[in-house]
Amino acid sequence: MSGCPFPFAWPAGPAQPDALLQAHRDPFRTVTLPSGDDAVLATRYQTIRALLADPRISKDRNRSGVAKMTTRPQKVFQRRIDMSPPAHARMRRLIAREFTAARVETMRPRIAAIVEELLDRMAANGAAEPVDLNTAFAFPLSIQVICELLGVPAQERHHFGDTSNPPWDYIRELIERKRRQPDTDLISALVAVTDAEDGRLTPDELHFWSTLLLLAGYETTANQIAGGVVLLLHHRDQLALLRADPALITGAVEELLRCQVVGTSLSMLRYVTEDVTVDDRVIPQGTSIIPALECANHDPAVFADPGRIDLTRRDAQQLTFSAGRHFCPGAPLARAQLQIGIGALIERFPELRLAVAPERLDRVDDHFFQGFRTVPVRW
């Protein structure tokens, strides 16, 4: 993406926070997307919060005139995610009736048990050779948790793990099974959920949301877990603080989330449906605009010394999960996994360390997503 004031790379290296800080000198900047289309990049925290809350800023990228992110054809699944506000809002309200923070809280003991099982396995296998944290811990944890939430039986979880080949038919069959034999899981609850105004989820809507929750619910969280551990192992002073006071874990996770945004700015592309005035600037109807969440999370007007990782920070009101009507519904579940998973991992393995230098980690090279292909560790 040309014209971008900061590189699209995870901030594991020392240059990235500086580039993010420099971006705030120009709150709106025209950039050229990989497709060749132009868009406006918004970089300041309060500006981005205002944009995300404004109903005139649409996520519906299916309409004509919206800048294309890449020259690759948009998948049907992505087109559904980018649906118009009325349809999206109705489905979100129905999902929110059942996918609640209270439901996530009831899962915490089970999340802790899964974490301990995975750590036991890691300890039993030993670390004579480097172990990939992704395959040994982060991904198995997030896959098992989201499958338990949605009611996927343990013997059927092999269907998941490859987001490039979603198990569409399996998910549809699972929904029908839950319709016939409901249980206490989320899919069963979504099959039954109804509202006087919003009605019920149609079979097609239920299939879409179940697939979205399954696929989006594990890959992003797994990379947040692995990325958070990378940041801690790269900043040993902060790791020592957390080990000395495990009660810091809640705030520590917020700071780790502030410093790593798994979805790139390109994934936040929006469309202005009517003229909007923000920061005394008129953004005309028809403009494609990108709220750069990683820039918002490093805005010096909001965060003291934003380029520094500080697990004791009290101002970590990060926007990693977005805001407004597109706030990530899985945020409570992701937070629970990060808090329990990272806390237990660093306690179990006090000598945990990266097996390669941070700059040698193999990053995922994608326009929409950031992470590491492997995270080799020793202990």
N, C-alpha and C positions, 0 to 999 in steps of 0.2 A: 504494500500500500504506500504509494509515493506521497510525499508531503506530510506524512505522519511525524510528529515531533518526538516520538519515542519508539524504540524497536519492539516488535512483537516477540518477546522472549520472557520467560518466567524470571522474576527478579531474584534469582539465586546468585547472580553476579553483582559486583559492587557498582557497575555502571548504570544499571536499570533504574534505581530510585532517583538518581540525578537527572536522568532523561525525563522521568515523570514530573519531577519538580519543575524543570524548565518549561514543560508544556503549559503550565498555568499562566505564563506570560501572555499568551494569546488564547482567550477563552473560546473563541470560535475560529476554526481554521479549515480551509477547503483542502480536502485530500482526494486522491484518485484511487479508487478501489481496484482490486485485481481484475475486475471485469472491464476496466477502462472508464466506468462511470464516475462522476464526481459526487461527493457528499460533504457535509459540514461536520467536523469533529468538535464536540463540546467537551471541555476539560475540567470545569470547576464544579465543586461538590454541590453548592446550592443551586447552580444552574441545572445540573443534571437531576437533582431531586425534583425541581420544578417541572422539567421536561417529562420525567417519568410519571408525574402525578397529573399531567395535563391531558384531558380526553382528546384534544386536538392533535396529539402526537400519537400516531397509530403504529401498531406493530404489524398491521396487515400489509405484507409486502407482495400480495398477489395482484394489487391494483396496477393499472397502467401508469407509467410515469415514475414508478419507484426505481431507484438505482438498483442494479443487480450487483450482488456481492462478488460473484465470480462468473465465469463463462460456462461453468458446469450447470447442467439442467437441475432445476430444483426438484427434490424428491417429493412424492405425494405426502409423505409424513410431515415434511417441513412445511408444506403448504397448509396443512391442517393446523399446525402450531401457530401459523401466522394469520389465523382467521380474523374476521372483523370483530370489533368490540362487543356488539350485542350478543352474538352467539358465544363468544369466548366468556363473557361475564356470566351468562346464564350457567354454563357448564362449571365455571369456577365456583360459583355459589353452591352448586350441588355437591361438588367434590369437597368443599370446605366444611360441609355439614358433618362429614365422616372422617376426613383426613385431618385430624385435630392434634394440637399439642398434647392434649390429655391422652389420646391414643398412643402417641409416641412415648409418653412417660411410662405407660404400663409395659412398654417393651424394654425399658432400660435393664432390668435383671436378665432378660434373655440376651440382649446385646452383650452384656458383661460376660455371660457364660460362653457365647460364641468367641469372644475375644480370648478368654482363657484357654479354650480348646485350641485355637490357632497358635497361641504363644507356647502351649505345651508341645505342640507338634514341632514348632521351630526349635525349641530347646532340645527336644529328643533327637532331631536330625543333626544338631550341632552346626558350627560355622567354620569347619576346617577350610571350606571354600566359601567365597562370597555367596550370599543368599539374596535373591531378588525380593525386595520388600513388597513389590506389586503382587507377584504371584504367590508369595508365602503368607501375606497378611492383608494388605489393603483391599485387593479385589475380592478374595474369598469372604472377607468380612462384609463388605458392602453388598455383595450378591446374596449371601445368606440372609442378611437383615431385610433387604427389600423383598426377597421371596417369602420370608416368614410374615412380613406385614401383609402381603397380598394373598397369602394362602397357597403358595406353590409347594407341593409336597417335596420332601428332601430328595426322593429318588427321581424327581423330574427336573431338578435344577441344572442338569447338564445342557438344557436347551439355551441357557443364558451364558454370556461371556463374550459374545461376538455381536457388537452393535451394527456391524455392516451387513448382517444377515438375520434380521429380527424373526423370531418364530411366530409369525402372524397366525398361522392355523392353530398352533398349540394354544395360544392365548385365547383365541375364540372358543376353542373346545373347553378350556378351563373355566371360562365365564359361564358357559352353558351348564357345566358340572356344578358350579356354585349356585346357579339358578335352581337346579333340581335339589341339591343338598347343601343349603347354606350353612356356614359356620360363623366363627367370630372374626374372621379376617376382613380386610378392607374391601376386597372384591365382592364378597358376599354383602357387605354393607352398602356398596355402591349399586349393586343390583336392586336392592330394596329401597334406596333413598328416594324420597319424593317430597315435593313442595307445592303448596297451593298455587303459587305464582309461576314457578319454574318447571313444574311437572316432574317428569322422570328423565333419566338419561336413556336415550334410544340405544338399541343394541350396537349401532355403529359408533355412537359417542362413547359408550362404555368400552368397546374394543379399543378405540383410539386412546382413551385416558389410561386404561390398564397397561397398554403397551408403552405409553409415554412414561408412566410411573416406574415401570419395570426397567426400561432401558436408561432413561435419564436419571433414575434413582440410584444407580450403582456406579456408573462410570465416573460421573463428576465427583461423587463422594470419595471414591477410591483414590482419585488423583489429588483431592484435597488432603486426604490422610497422608499419602506418600509425600506430597509437596510440603505439607506442614512439618513432617519429620526431617526432610531435607533442610528446611530453613533452620530448625532447631540444631541439627548437627553441624550446620555452617556457622551458627552463632552460639558457640559453646557457653558463653557467659549467661545467655538467656536459658539455655538448657539446664545449667547448674541452678539457676533461680527456681525453675519449675521442679526440679528434683528435690530441692531443699524445702519447698513449700507446695505440695501437690494441690492445695486448695486454690492455687492460682489458675487451675486448668480452665475454668470457665472464661475468664478474661483472656487467658493465653490463646485459646482457640479463636476468639474474636480478633486478636491481633494477627494471628497466622492467616486468618481469612482476609483481613485487610491487605496483607502483603502478598497474597496470591489470588488472582482471579482466574479461575479455570477456563471460563468462556472468554474468548478474545473480544475486543471492541467490535469487530465485524459482526459478531453474533447479536449485537444490540442495535443493528440498523433499524431506524424508524422513518416514518413519513409524516410530513406536516400537512394536515387536511385543511387547515385554515391559517391565515396569518397569525403568528404568535409573537408577542413581545417579551423578551427575556433579557435581563441585564441591559435594558435600554436599547436593545437591538431588535429590529423587526426581522423575524425569520419568515419569509413568504411561503404561502401555500405552494405545495409541490416540491418543497425542499426535502431531500433525503438527509437525515441527521443521525449521527452516531454519538450516544452518550458514553463516553469512555470511562467505564467504572474504575479501571486501574488508576486513572488520573484523579478521579474523585477521591479515591482512597488515599491519595498522597497530597491532598490539597493543604498547603501550609496555613490557609485561613481557617482550617477546621482542626487539623492535627498538628500538635506541637512536634517539631523535629520529625516530620513524616518519613524521612528516609531512613530512620533508625527503627529497628525492631525492638519493641519494649513490651514485654509480657505483663508489666504492671500498669500499662496505659489505662487511663480512665476515659479517654475520648474516642475509643475505637468504634464509633458508630458507622461501621463500614457499609458499603453498598454492594458487596460481592453477590448477595442474593437478589439484587435489583431492588425496586421499590414500587409503590403504587399498585395498580391492578395486575401487574405482571410480576409481583414479588413471588419468589420461588416457594411453592407450597410445601416442598420437601425440606425447607430450612431447619425446622426443629429436629427432623430425623438425621440430617447431616450433622448438626451440632452434637447430638447425642453420640453419634458414632465417633466423631473426632475427640470429644471429651473423654469418653470411656476408652477408646482404642489407643490414642496417643498416650494418655495417662498411664495405662497398664503396660504399654510397650516399653516406655523409658524406665518404668519401675522394675520390670522383669529383667531388662538387659542394661545394667548400669554402664557397661563398656561399649554400648552400641555406637557405631561410627560408620561413615561412608567408606566403601572399599575403593573408591576412585575420587579424584578431586572433583568438587562441584561443577567446575567448568567442563568436565569430561562426561557428565551425564548426558545421555542420549535423549534429547527433547523431542516430543511429538511435533512435527512440522505441519501444522494445519491452520487454515484461515480462521477457523471458528473455535478451536479448542487448544488448550495448553496443558501439557503434562510431561511425564517422563516415560519412555518406553520401558526402561528398567531402572531400578534403584538398588544397586548392589551394596549390601551392608555386611559388616562383621560385628562380632561382640566378644 
